[in-house]
Amino acid sequence: MSAPSLRSVNPPWRLRLPRLSFYVLGQLLVPVAVLSILMTSVIWLVSSLQFLDLVINRGQSALTFLYLVLLVLPTLLVIIMPIAFFFAALFTLNRLQSDSELVVMASAGYSLRQLAVPVLGCAAIVMALTYACLLYFSPAGQRALRDKVLDIRADMAGALLNEGDFNTSQRGLTIFIRQISYKGEIRGVLVHDNRDHARPITYIAEKGILAQTPVGTRLIMLDGTIETSAQAGKQLQLLHFDRYTVNLDQFSEPARYTLRKMNERYLGELLWPSERSVTPAIRNQFFAEAHNRISQPLYCIAFGLIALAAVMRGRRQRGSIALRLTVASLAAAGLRIASYGVLGLAPRHPAVVALFYLLPLLGAGSAIALLAGYSPNALLARFGTRTA
């Protein structure tokens, strides 16, 4: 008796998926990508409007604006990707059902359990991407965004680049530039510093140059005057100069240390904050946010099973399918709304964080029960038969 060939032996741990599973997975991934791009583009456009005024009034470039809106993208994807996956699963499975492709697959021996594998596989891919955004890219983008916005607001040079406008970068400080040439030369400069109400100072010059030096931003003014008022405006001192340099860094807003916001913190910083100034109430907020991040991607599994149950269980009449798809959409929306309600309660009642995990488990369990044939109508029919 000859020994079996290695090629003919299939290891028991090797998982072989039918080709139909890869076909269904490909049919799912394309709509997920398309819906994610479309939804992200719309919401991204709306959310980017908040940076237009900041960038335009501070004289920043288009590249800076693009950099700012890119930093917001991971935070948007966290919300968009699970929703896009749910509607893509509903659309794809319903299309396969209406085109009788699922009927042909079932006739070829492709079971419901095998169909669930690509659906859950797509859910796992979306879940992994959501975890990557939640645990790293989103907090990294938010803290980079905050640091960049603070730098822009503290950049006095950026405030000077709006010609023809009276720019007030901070209270008591007004800057006006009449014209900026293509060579960077400034014509007509006015800087009014009224932060000290007892001694306001006004710098006026015919020409000027804005220079970035190793020690900071400097405004070199030529042919101008310095007007200093004293005694509530009763005394005016006037000083003429041919060349005068103003240190613009003295007008910049001082950097203030504040606690990192929740959306700027990594998971470890939420669970174990190192700052001594964190109060118990803030710790509870961080604790709730940490568990909310861990549980959010789990809804992808629940959404996939809900979509599968809505399409595969029930009659194929058009009205019945539309009703099931509507109920499935309302169920998925109800789960997410309930999770937001839990997020509001958890900081005050830390034990409520268990609901973060129970909600997706409830959605997934209900969908599995429907797929197994335990629908409300079936349960009522069985109960009626037993009582009769």
ZANUGU-491938 format. One record per residue (C-alpha): x, y, z; residue number from 0; residue in three letters. Coordinates in steps of 0.5 Angstrom, whole numbers, padded with zeros to 4 digits, always signed. Last residue first. Layout:
BEGIN
+-------+-------+-------+------+------+
|     u |     v |     w | resi | resn |
+-------+-------+-------+------+------+
|     X |     Y |     Z |  NUM |  ALA |
...
+-------+-------+-------+------+------+
This chain:
BEGIN
+-------+-------+-------+------+------+
|     u |     v |     w | resi | resn |
+-------+-------+-------+------+------+
| -0109 | +0049 | +0041 |  387 |  ALA |
| -0104 | +0052 | +0046 |  386 |  THR |
| -0098 | +0048 | +0043 |  385 |  ARG |
| -0100 | +0051 | +0036 |  384 |  THR |
| -0101 | +0058 | +0038 |  383 |  GLY |
| -0094 | +0058 | +0041 |  382 |  PHE |
| -0092 | +0055 | +0034 |  381 |  ARG |
| -0095 | +0060 | +0030 |  380 |  ALA |
| -0093 | +0066 | +0035 |  379 |  LEU |
| -0086 | +0064 | +0034 |  378 |  LEU |
| -0086 | +0064 | +0027 |  377 |  ALA |
| -0090 | +0070 | +0026 |  376 |  ASN |
| -0084 | +0073 | +0031 |  375 |  PRO |
| -0079 | +0070 | +0027 |  374 |  SER |
| -0075 | +0065 | +0030 |  373 |  TYR |
| -0073 | +0062 | +0023 |  372 |  GLY |
| -0065 | +0061 | +0024 |  371 |  ALA |
| -0064 | +0067 | +0020 |  370 |  LEU |
| -0069 | +0071 | +0025 |  369 |  LEU |
| -0065 | +0069 | +0031 |  368 |  ALA |
| -0059 | +0071 | +0028 |  367 |  ILE |
| -0061 | +0078 | +0026 |  366 |  ALA |
| -0064 | +0078 | +0034 |  365 |  SER |
| -0057 | +0076 | +0036 |  364 |  GLY |
| -0053 | +0081 | +0032 |  363 |  ALA |
| -0058 | +0087 | +0034 |  362 |  GLY |
| -0057 | +0085 | +0041 |  361 |  LEU |
| -0050 | +0084 | +0041 |  360 |  LEU |
| -0049 | +0091 | +0038 |  359 |  PRO |
| -0053 | +0094 | +0044 |  358 |  LEU |
| -0050 | +0089 | +0049 |  357 |  LEU |
| -0043 | +0092 | +0048 |  356 |  TYR |
| -0044 | +0099 | +0049 |  355 |  PHE |
| -0049 | +0097 | +0054 |  354 |  LEU |
| -0044 | +0095 | +0059 |  353 |  ALA |
| -0042 | +0102 | +0059 |  352 |  VAL |
| -0048 | +0103 | +0064 |  351 |  VAL |
| -0044 | +0101 | +0070 |  350 |  ALA |
| -0040 | +0108 | +0069 |  349 |  PRO |
| -0047 | +0112 | +0071 |  348 |  HIS |
| -0045 | +0120 | +0070 |  347 |  ARG |
| -0040 | +0119 | +0065 |  346 |  PRO |
| -0045 | +0113 | +0062 |  345 |  ALA |
| -0051 | +0117 | +0061 |  344 |  LEU |
| -0050 | +0121 | +0055 |  343 |  GLY |
| -0046 | +0115 | +0051 |  342 |  LEU |
| -0052 | +0111 | +0053 |  341 |  VAL |
| -0056 | +0115 | +0049 |  340 |  GLY |
| -0051 | +0115 | +0043 |  339 |  TYR |
| -0051 | +0108 | +0043 |  338 |  SER |
| -0059 | +0108 | +0043 |  337 |  ALA |
| -0059 | +0112 | +0037 |  336 |  ILE |
| -0054 | +0107 | +0033 |  335 |  ARG |
| -0058 | +0101 | +0035 |  334 |  LEU |
| -0065 | +0105 | +0033 |  333 |  GLY |
| -0062 | +0107 | +0026 |  332 |  ALA |
| -0060 | +0099 | +0025 |  331 |  ALA |
| -0067 | +0098 | +0027 |  330 |  ALA |
| -0070 | +0103 | +0023 |  329 |  LEU |
| -0066 | +0101 | +0017 |  328 |  SER |
| -0068 | +0093 | +0018 |  327 |  ALA |
| -0075 | +0096 | +0018 |  326 |  VAL |
| -0075 | +0099 | +0012 |  325 |  THR |
| -0072 | +0093 | +0008 |  324 |  LEU |
| -0077 | +0089 | +0011 |  323 |  ARG |
| -0082 | +0093 | +0008 |  322 |  LEU |
| -0079 | +0094 | +0002 |  321 |  ALA |
| -0079 | +0086 | +0001 |  320 |  ILE |
| -0086 | +0085 | +0003 |  319 |  SER |
| -0088 | +0090 | -0002 |  318 |  GLY |
| -0084 | +0087 | -0008 |  317 |  ARG |
| -0086 | +0080 | -0006 |  316 |  GLN |
| -0081 | +0076 | -0005 |  315 |  ARG |
| -0083 | +0073 | +0002 |  314 |  ARG |
| -0079 | +0073 | +0008 |  313 |  GLY |
| -0072 | +0072 | +0011 |  312 |  ARG |
| -0066 | +0073 | +0006 |  311 |  MET |
| -0066 | +0080 | +0005 |  310 |  VAL |
| -0068 | +0083 | +0012 |  309 |  ALA |
| -0064 | +0077 | +0015 |  308 |  ALA |
| -0058 | +0079 | +0011 |  307 |  LEU |
| -0058 | +0086 | +0012 |  306 |  ALA |
| -0059 | +0085 | +0020 |  305 |  ILE |
| -0053 | +0080 | +0020 |  304 |  LEU |
| -0049 | +0085 | +0016 |  303 |  GLY |
| -0051 | +0091 | +0021 |  302 |  PHE |
| -0049 | +0087 | +0027 |  301 |  ALA |
| -0042 | +0085 | +0025 |  300 |  ILE |
| -0041 | +0093 | +0023 |  299 |  CYS |
| -0044 | +0095 | +0030 |  298 |  TYR |
| -0038 | +0092 | +0033 |  297 |  LEU |
| -0034 | +0098 | +0030 |  296 |  PRO |
| -0037 | +0102 | +0035 |  295 |  GLN |
| -0035 | +0098 | +0041 |  294 |  SER |
| -0028 | +0100 | +0043 |  293 |  ILE |
| -0029 | +0107 | +0041 |  292 |  ARG |
| -0035 | +0108 | +0046 |  291 |  ASN |
| -0031 | +0104 | +0051 |  290 |  HIS |
| -0026 | +0109 | +0051 |  289 |  ALA |
| -0031 | +0115 | +0051 |  288 |  GLU |
| -0034 | +0112 | +0057 |  287 |  ALA |
| -0028 | +0112 | +0061 |  286 |  PHE |
| -0026 | +0119 | +0059 |  285 |  PHE |
| -0032 | +0122 | +0061 |  284 |  GLN |
| -0031 | +0118 | +0068 |  283 |  ASN |
| -0024 | +0121 | +0068 |  282 |  ARG |
| -0027 | +0128 | +0067 |  281 |  ILE |
| -0032 | +0127 | +0073 |  280 |  ALA |
| -0026 | +0124 | +0077 |  279 |  PRO |
| -0022 | +0131 | +0076 |  278 |  THR |
| -0016 | +0131 | +0071 |  277 |  VAL |
| -0011 | +0136 | +0074 |  276 |  SER |
| -0006 | +0131 | +0076 |  275 |  ARG |
| -0005 | +0129 | +0068 |  274 |  GLU |
| -0003 | +0122 | +0067 |  273 |  SER |
| -0010 | +0119 | +0064 |  272 |  PRO |
| -0010 | +0112 | +0064 |  271 |  TRP |
| -0017 | +0110 | +0060 |  270 |  LEU |
| -0017 | +0116 | +0056 |  269 |  LEU |
| -0010 | +0116 | +0055 |  268 |  GLU |
| -0009 | +0109 | +0053 |  267 |  GLY |
| -0014 | +0110 | +0048 |  266 |  LEU |
| -0011 | +0116 | +0044 |  265 |  TYR |
| -0013 | +0123 | +0046 |  264 |  ARG |
| -0015 | +0128 | +0041 |  263 |  GLU |
| -0023 | +0127 | +0041 |  262 |  ASN |
| -0023 | +0127 | +0048 |  261 |  MET |
| -0020 | +0134 | +0049 |  260 |  LYS |
| -0012 | +0135 | +0051 |  259 |  ARG |
| -0012 | +0139 | +0057 |  258 |  LEU |
| -0010 | +0146 | +0056 |  257 |  THR |
| -0003 | +0149 | +0056 |  256 |  TYR |
| -0004 | +0156 | +0054 |  255 |  ARG |
| +0001 | +0159 | +0048 |  254 |  ALA |
| +0001 | +0167 | +0048 |  253 |  PRO |
| -0003 | +0170 | +0043 |  252 |  GLU |
| +0002 | +0174 | +0038 |  251 |  SER |
| +0003 | +0181 | +0039 |  250 |  PHE |
| +0010 | +0181 | +0042 |  249 |  GLN |
| +0012 | +0176 | +0036 |  248 |  ASP |
| +0011 | +0182 | +0031 |  247 |  LEU |
| +0018 | +0185 | +0033 |  246 |  ASN |
| +0017 | +0192 | +0030 |  245 |  VAL |
| +0023 | +0194 | +0026 |  244 |  THR |
| +0024 | +0202 | +0025 |  243 |  TYR |
| +0028 | +0205 | +0019 |  242 |  ARG |
| +0027 | +0213 | +0017 |  241 |  ASP |
| +0024 | +0215 | +0023 |  240 |  PHE |
| +0019 | +0220 | +0026 |  239 |  HIS |
| +0017 | +0220 | +0033 |  238 |  LEU |
| +0011 | +0224 | +0036 |  237 |  LEU |
| +0008 | +0224 | +0043 |  236 |  GLN |
| +0001 | +0226 | +0044 |  235 |  LEU |
| -0001 | +0228 | +0051 |  234 |  GLN |
| -0009 | +0229 | +0053 |  233 |  LYS |
| -0011 | +0223 | +0050 |  232 |  GLY |
| -0012 | +0219 | +0057 |  231 |  ALA |
| -0006 | +0222 | +0060 |  230 |  GLN |
| -0001 | +0219 | +0054 |  229 |  ALA |
| -0002 | +0218 | +0047 |  228 |  SER |
| +0004 | +0215 | +0043 |  227 |  THR |
| +0005 | +0216 | +0036 |  226 |  GLU |
| +0011 | +0213 | +0032 |  225 |  ILE |
| +0012 | +0215 | +0025 |  224 |  THR |
| +0014 | +0213 | +0018 |  223 |  GLY |
| +0019 | +0213 | +0013 |  222 |  ASP |
| +0021 | +0205 | +0013 |  221 |  LEU |
| +0018 | +0200 | +0017 |  220 |  MET |
| +0021 | +0193 | +0018 |  219 |  ILE |
| +0016 | +0188 | +0020 |  218 |  LEU |
| +0020 | +0182 | +0024 |  217 |  ARG |
| +0017 | +0175 | +0025 |  216 |  THR |
| +0022 | +0171 | +0030 |  215 |  GLY |
| +0029 | +0169 | +0032 |  214 |  VAL |
| +0031 | +0166 | +0026 |  213 |  PRO |
| +0028 | +0171 | +0022 |  212 |  THR |
| +0022 | +0172 | +0017 |  211 |  GLN |
| +0022 | +0179 | +0014 |  210 |  ALA |
| +0016 | +0183 | +0012 |  209 |  LEU |
| +0018 | +0189 | +0009 |  208 |  ILE |
| +0015 | +0196 | +0010 |  207 |  GLY |
| +0013 | +0202 | +0006 |  206 |  LYS |
| +0010 | +0209 | +0008 |  205 |  GLU |
| +0010 | +0208 | +0015 |  204 |  ALA |
| +0005 | +0209 | +0021 |  203 |  ILE |
| +0006 | +0205 | +0028 |  202 |  TYR |
| +0000 | +0207 | +0033 |  201 |  THR |
| +0001 | +0206 | +0041 |  200 |  ILE |
| -0004 | +0207 | +0046 |  199 |  PRO |
| -0001 | +0209 | +0053 |  198 |  ARG |
| -0007 | +0208 | +0058 |  197 |  ALA |
| -0011 | +0203 | +0055 |  196 |  HIS |
| -0005 | +0198 | +0054 |  195 |  ASP |
| -0008 | +0193 | +0049 |  194 |  ARG |
| -0009 | +0199 | +0044 |  193 |  ASN |
| -0004 | +0197 | +0039 |  192 |  ASP |
| -0005 | +0200 | +0033 |  191 |  HIS |
| -0001 | +0198 | +0027 |  190 |  VAL |
| -0002 | +0202 | +0020 |  189 |  LEU |
| +0002 | +0200 | +0014 |  188 |  VAL |
| +0002 | +0204 | +0007 |  187 |  GLY |
| +0006 | +0200 | +0002 |  186 |  ARG |
| +0009 | +0193 | +0003 |  185 |  ILE |
| +0014 | +0190 | -0001 |  184 |  GLU |
| +0013 | +0182 | -0002 |  183 |  GLY |
| +0016 | +0182 | -0009 |  182 |  LYS |
| +0009 | +0182 | -0012 |  181 |  TYR |
| +0007 | +0188 | -0009 |  180 |  SER |
| +0003 | +0189 | -0002 |  179 |  ILE |
| -0002 | +0194 | -0002 |  178 |  GLN |
| -0006 | +0198 | +0004 |  177 |  ARG |
| -0004 | +0194 | +0010 |  176 |  ILE |
| -0008 | +0195 | +0016 |  175 |  PHE |
| -0007 | +0192 | +0023 |  174 |  ILE |
| -0011 | +0193 | +0029 |  173 |  THR |
| -0009 | +0190 | +0036 |  172 |  LEU |
| -0014 | +0192 | +0042 |  171 |  GLY |
| -0017 | +0185 | +0042 |  170 |  ARG |
| -0013 | +0180 | +0038 |  169 |  GLN |
| -0012 | +0179 | +0031 |  168 |  SER |
| -0016 | +0185 | +0029 |  167 |  THR |
| -0015 | +0186 | +0021 |  166 |  ASN |
| -0017 | +0193 | +0018 |  165 |  PHE |
| -0017 | +0191 | +0011 |  164 |  ASP |
| -0014 | +0193 | +0004 |  163 |  GLY |
| -0009 | +0188 | +0004 |  162 |  GLU |
| -0010 | +0182 | +0008 |  161 |  ASN |
| -0003 | +0179 | +0009 |  160 |  LEU |
| -0002 | +0182 | +0016 |  159 |  LEU |
| -0006 | +0177 | +0019 |  158 |  ALA |
| -0001 | +0171 | +0017 |  157 |  GLY |
| +0005 | +0175 | +0019 |  156 |  ALA |
| +0002 | +0175 | +0026 |  155 |  MET |
| +0002 | +0167 | +0027 |  154 |  ASP |
| -0002 | +0166 | +0033 |  153 |  ALA |
| -0008 | +0164 | +0030 |  152 |  ARG |
| -0005 | +0160 | +0025 |  151 |  ILE |
| +0000 | +0156 | +0030 |  150 |  ASP |
| -0007 | +0155 | +0034 |  149 |  LEU |
| -0010 | +0152 | +0028 |  148 |  VAL |
| -0004 | +0147 | +0027 |  147 |  LYS |
| -0004 | +0145 | +0034 |  146 |  ASP |
| -0011 | +0143 | +0034 |  145 |  ARG |
| -0011 | +0140 | +0027 |  144 |  LEU |
| -0005 | +0136 | +0029 |  143 |  ALA |
| -0009 | +0134 | +0035 |  142 |  ARG |
| -0015 | +0132 | +0031 |  141 |  GLN |
| -0011 | +0128 | +0026 |  140 |  GLY |
| -0007 | +0124 | +0031 |  139 |  ALA |
| -0014 | +0122 | +0035 |  138 |  PRO |
| -0017 | +0120 | +0028 |  137 |  SER |
| -0011 | +0116 | +0025 |  136 |  PHE |
| -0010 | +0112 | +0032 |  135 |  TYR |
| -0015 | +0108 | +0035 |  134 |  LEU |
| -0022 | +0110 | +0032 |  133 |  LEU |
| -0019 | +0111 | +0025 |  132 |  CYS |
| -0015 | +0104 | +0025 |  131 |  ALA |
| -0021 | +0101 | +0029 |  130 |  TYR |
| -0026 | +0103 | +0023 |  129 |  THR |
| -0021 | +0100 | +0018 |  128 |  LEU |
| -0021 | +0093 | +0022 |  127 |  ALA |
| -0029 | +0094 | +0022 |  126 |  MET |
| -0030 | +0095 | +0015 |  125 |  VAL |
| -0026 | +0089 | +0013 |  124 |  ILE |
| -0029 | +0085 | +0019 |  123 |  ALA |
| -0036 | +0087 | +0016 |  122 |  ALA |
| -0034 | +0085 | +0009 |  121 |  CYS |
| -0032 | +0078 | +0012 |  120 |  GLY |
| -0038 | +0078 | +0015 |  119 |  LEU |
| -0042 | +0079 | +0009 |  118 |  VAL |
| -0037 | +0074 | +0005 |  117 |  PRO |
| -0038 | +0068 | +0011 |  116 |  VAL |
| -0046 | +0069 | +0011 |  115 |  ALA |
| -0047 | +0066 | +0004 |  114 |  LEU |
| -0044 | +0060 | +0006 |  113 |  GLN |
| -0048 | +0060 | +0012 |  112 |  ARG |
| -0054 | +0061 | +0008 |  111 |  LEU |
| -0052 | +0055 | +0003 |  110 |  SER |
| -0049 | +0055 | -0004 |  109 |  TYR |
| -0051 | +0048 | -0006 |  108 |  GLY |
| -0052 | +0050 | -0013 |  107 |  ALA |
| -0059 | +0051 | -0013 |  106 |  SER |
| -0058 | +0056 | -0007 |  105 |  ALA |
| -0053 | +0059 | -0012 |  104 |  MET |
| -0058 | +0060 | -0017 |  103 |  VAL |
| -0063 | +0062 | -0012 |  102 |  VAL |
| -0058 | +0068 | -0010 |  101 |  LEU |
| -0057 | +0070 | -0017 |  100 |  GLU |
| -0065 | +0071 | -0018 |   99 |  SER |
| -0064 | +0078 | -0020 |   98 |  ASP |
| -0068 | +0080 | -0015 |   97 |  SER |
| -0064 | +0076 | -0009 |   96 |  GLN |
| -0057 | +0079 | -0012 |   95 |  LEU |
| -0060 | +0086 | -0012 |   94 |  ARG |
| -0063 | +0085 | -0005 |   93 |  ASN |
| -0056 | +0083 | -0003 |   92 |  LEU |
| -0052 | +0088 | -0006 |   91 |  THR |
| -0057 | +0094 | -0004 |   90 |  PHE |
| -0058 | +0092 | +0004 |   89 |  LEU |
| -0050 | +0090 | +0004 |   88 |  ALA |
| -0049 | +0097 | +0001 |   87 |  ALA |
| -0053 | +0100 | +0006 |   86 |  PHE |
| -0050 | +0097 | +0012 |   85 |  PHE |
| -0043 | +0098 | +0009 |   84 |  PHE |
| -0044 | +0106 | +0008 |   83 |  ALA |
| -0047 | +0106 | +0015 |   82 |  ILE |
| -0041 | +0103 | +0018 |   81 |  PRO |
| -0036 | +0107 | +0014 |   80 |  MET |
| -0039 | +0114 | +0015 |   79 |  ILE |
| -0038 | +0115 | +0023 |   78 |  ILE |
| -0031 | +0113 | +0023 |   77 |  VAL |
| -0030 | +0116 | +0016 |   76 |  LEU |
| -0031 | +0123 | +0019 |   75 |  LEU |
| -0026 | +0122 | +0024 |   74 |  THR |
| -0021 | +0120 | +0019 |   73 |  PRO |
| -0022 | +0126 | +0014 |   72 |  LEU |
| -0021 | +0131 | +0019 |   71 |  VAL |
| -0014 | +0132 | +0018 |   70 |  LEU |
| -0015 | +0132 | +0011 |   69 |  LEU |
| -0019 | +0138 | +0012 |   68 |  VAL |
| -0013 | +0142 | +0015 |   67 |  LEU |
| -0008 | +0140 | +0010 |   66 |  TYR |
| -0012 | +0142 | +0004 |   65 |  LEU |
| -0013 | +0149 | +0007 |   64 |  PHE |
| -0006 | +0149 | +0008 |   63 |  THR |
| -0004 | +0147 | +0001 |   62 |  LEU |
| -0009 | +0153 | -0001 |   61 |  ALA |
| -0005 | +0158 | +0002 |   60 |  SER |
| -0006 | +0162 | +0009 |   59 |  GLN |
| -0007 | +0169 | +0009 |   58 |  GLY |
| -0010 | +0169 | +0016 |   57 |  ARG |
| -0017 | +0172 | +0014 |   56 |  ASN |
| -0017 | +0166 | +0008 |   55 |  ILE |
| -0015 | +0161 | +0012 |   54 |  VAL |
| -0019 | +0162 | +0018 |   53 |  LEU |
| -0025 | +0164 | +0014 |   52 |  ASP |
| -0025 | +0157 | +0010 |   51 |  LEU |
| -0023 | +0153 | +0016 |   50 |  PHE |
| -0031 | +0152 | +0018 |   49 |  GLN |
| -0033 | +0151 | +0011 |   48 |  LEU |
| -0029 | +0144 | +0011 |   47 |  SER |
| -0034 | +0141 | +0015 |   46 |  SER |
| -0039 | +0142 | +0009 |   45 |  VAL |
| -0035 | +0139 | +0004 |   44 |  LEU |
| -0033 | +0133 | +0008 |   43 |  TRP |
| -0040 | +0131 | +0009 |   42 |  ILE |
| -0041 | +0131 | +0002 |   41 |  VAL |
| -0035 | +0128 | +0000 |   40 |  SER |
| -0035 | +0123 | +0005 |   39 |  THR |
| -0042 | +0120 | +0003 |   38 |  MET |
| -0040 | +0120 | -0004 |   37 |  LEU |
| -0033 | +0116 | -0002 |   36 |  ILE |
| -0036 | +0112 | +0003 |   35 |  SER |
| -0042 | +0110 | -0002 |   34 |  LEU |
| -0037 | +0108 | -0007 |   33 |  VAL |
| -0033 | +0104 | -0003 |   32 |  ALA |
| -0038 | +0100 | +0000 |   31 |  VAL |
| -0042 | +0099 | -0006 |   30 |  PRO |
| -0035 | +0096 | -0009 |   29 |  VAL |
| -0034 | +0092 | -0003 |   28 |  LEU |
| -0040 | +0088 | -0003 |   27 |  LEU |
| -0040 | +0085 | -0010 |   26 |  GLN |
| -0033 | +0083 | -0009 |   25 |  GLY |
| -0035 | +0079 | -0003 |   24 |  LEU |
| -0041 | +0076 | -0007 |   23 |  VAL |
| -0036 | +0074 | -0012 |   22 |  TYR |
| -0031 | +0071 | -0007 |   21 |  PHE |
| -0036 | +0067 | -0003 |   20 |  SER |
| -0038 | +0064 | -0010 |   19 |  LEU |
| -0031 | +0062 | -0011 |   18 |  ARG |
| -0032 | +0057 | -0005 |   17 |  PRO |
| -0028 | +0059 | +0001 |   16 |  LEU |
| -0023 | +0054 | +0003 |   15 |  ARG |
| -0020 | +0054 | +0010 |   14 |  LEU |
| -0014 | +0050 | +0011 |   13 |  ARG |
| -0014 | +0047 | +0019 |   12 |  TRP |
| -0015 | +0040 | +0017 |   11 |  PRO |
| -0009 | +0040 | +0012 |   10 |  PRO |
| -0011 | +0037 | +0005 |    9 |  ASN |
| -0008 | +0031 | +0003 |    8 |  VAL |
| -0007 | +0030 | -0004 |    7 |  SER |
| -0001 | +0034 | -0006 |    6 |  ARG |
| +0003 | +0031 | +0000 |    5 |  LEU |
| +0002 | +0024 | -0004 |    4 |  SER |
| -0001 | +0018 | +0000 |    3 |  PRO |
| +0004 | +0013 | +0002 |    2 |  ALA |
| +0003 | +0006 | -0002 |    1 |  SER |
| +0000 | +0000 | +0000 |    0 |  MET |
+-------+-------+-------+------+------+
